[in-house]
């Protein structure tokens, strides 16, 4: 199927390749999301086949937006997190277009997609100006948006704060690895957020990742000055943002 005002988004993660058609006016999925386990090893060819299967199951025949846990420049993958290292240097746009019989394809970073979705339809929809989304997981993903316009591939998880990369200081995985309490971990997050707000002066931080489900246990403990709110869309944000990227003509 294909319809005006609708687009198809696919979110590629370490455990699953998830996709659905999206209503671009509301950000709502038009059907239950389709999920197929990410192949292992997650090589470009294997993942492309899985993407094609998701699209086939949805009976979708229009353009497709796809996220990767990677820096993507001009359709070329420059980094690889939670996917096979053979992705680096791959023409992802060309690979997926071929797997999808030559249709139009947009490929972007997964955190960027989540940021697009949360900015327009989710937690930050009432905020004007600069919005900074951070996903706290194995590392820290980031998305920077100004009045809805994405600055792609921000990779703020690699910013040095106090002589340490922010994701080595405050990723959710660090809390688990070091057995930190929420107050202890929130202190590290506050250090990171204070550095970021001094650089960017955002109107709001949106906190994503699985740990955002426990937002009431740590967001009230933060000491930085900028408001921090938990992400709304969670499991659908990547799909919605990938679909939005088609409509917006985003081609990082």
Protein Blocks (a to p, Z undefined) as FASTA:
>chain_A
ZZehiacdddddfkbccdddddfknopafbdcddddddddddfklmmmmmmmmmmmnopa
bdcddddddddeehiafbdehiafklgopafklmmmmmnnopacddddfklmmmmmmmmm
mmmlmpgcjdddddddfbccddddeehiacehkllmlpceehiafklmmgmklmmmnopa
fklmmmmmmmmmmmmmmmnopabdcdedjklmmmmmmmmmpcbfbdcdddfklmmmmmmm
mmmmmmnopaZZ
